[in-house]
Amino acid sequence: MNEADFGYKPNHKKRNYRPLVIWLTIIIDGLVVVLSGLPPVEGFDLFDVHILPMLNAIFNSFTFVFLLLALIFIMKKNIIWHKRFIYSAFVTTTLFLISYVAYHYLAGDSSFGGEGIIRPIYFFILITHIVLAAVIVPLALASITRAWNMDVPRHRKIARWTMPLWLYVSLTGVIVYLMIRPYY
């Protein structure tokens, strides 16, 4: 595979997306950190906000499937379908983020009530999920912007880290939901 396979044009003007990646990372990760320290909003009763965690798990499930399909298609050297599924993963991840922020703004955090061996397992999954979710933001943004710039070698280099970590984050998001669901 060469650059022409990715739609490379010799006169393609490369853009500097680094400030965008940095600012979006600061805004997204910062918003999540700030929300984790705020008390829930009182008096919001337009709808039951406890449906949002299930919606988050659904969005994470779709993200996982889209990423898996994107990986399969890139391994088959089908760039068109790879891009379509990557864009789909970005859409479902964005919808997840909106729903996640809304839930934590309106309802706050939920406590895990499990006991015994399941408790440290849950917290290991949760902590690795949270840390890697913060890390995946700049990685995913850098991966896609390198692709937009037709910088195939650098895109491949970062995507080798981004894809497995993003798959892990989306899958563990679903697992965390399933483990904490009884305690909502």
C-alpha positions, -999 to 999 in steps of 0.1 A, spaced: 0 0 0 13 34 -8 1 70 -3 -19 70 -35 -41 42 -20 -52 67 7 -62 94 -18 -29 112 -15 -25 142 -38 10 156 -45 -2 192 -40 -22 183 -8 -18 212 16 -10 199 51 -27 217 80 -14 222 115 -40 204 136 -18 203 167 -35 233 184 -69 218 178 -59 185 192 -44 201 223 -74 224 229 -100 196 224 -80 173 247 -79 200 274 -116 208 270 -128 172 269 -106 158 296 -109 190 317 -147 189 315 -148 153 327 -124 161 356 -144 192 367 -177 172 365 -163 145 387 -159 170 415 -193 188 412 -224 178 432 -254 168 410 -278 194 398 -309 196 420 -345 199 407 -340 184 372 -369 162 366 -378 165 329 -368 128 324 -352 100 344 -315 107 339 -307 71 351 -314 59 315 -282 77 304 -257 52 317 -275 25 296 -273 48 266 -236 53 273 -231 16 273 -250 13 240 -228 41 224 -197 23 237 -209 -9 222 -214 7 188 -180 23 191 -163 -10 198 -181 -27 169 -172 2 145 -136 1 156 -134 -36 151 -149 -33 116 -125 -4 108 -96 -27 119 -108 -55 98 -112 -33 67 -78 -17 70 -63 -52 73 -80 -60 41 -67 -27 26 -101 -13 21 -95 23 29 -130 36 21 -148 13 45 -120 18 71 -126 55 70 -164 51 72 -162 30 103 -136 52 120 -159 82 114 -188 62 127 -168 54 159 -161 91 163 -198 99 160 -208 73 186 -179 83 209 -191 119 206 -227 109 215 -213 89 244 -194 119 256 -224 142 254 -246 116 273 -218 109 299 -213 146 306 -251 152 308 -255 123 333 -227 133 356 -238 169 355 -274 160 364 -270 129 386 -234 128 399 -215 96 405 -228 62 414 -212 40 440 -202 4 434 -217 -18 461 -201 -51 452 -181 -70 478 -155 -97 478 -132 -104 449 -154 -86 424 -147 -52 441 -109 -50 433 -117 -64 398 -142 -37 392 -119 -9 404 -90 -22 383 -112 -22 352 -127 12 362 -93 29 369 -76 16 337 -107 26 318 -106 62 332 -69 67 327 -69 53 291 -101 72 282 -82 104 290 -52 92 270 -73 81 240 -86 116 234 -54 131 220 -44 98 204 -76 95 185 -75 131 175 -39 129 164 -46 97 144 -74 112 125 -57 145 118 -26 127 105 -49 108 81 -65 141 70 -31 154 62 -23 122 42 7 116 65 3 78 62 35 68 79 29 89 110 -8 79 110 1 42 110 26 47 138 1 63 162 -29 42 150 -10 11 162 -14 25 197 -47 42 193 -67 13 179 -61 -13 207 -64 13 235 -96 27 220 -110 -8 217 -101 -14 253 -117 18 265 -150 12 246 -152 -24 258 -144 -17 294 -170 11 293 -196 -15 287 -182 -38 313 -181 -11 339 -218 -3 332 -228 -40 335 -209 -43 368 -223 -11 384 -258 -14 369 -274 -30 399 -263 -1 421 -279 28 401 
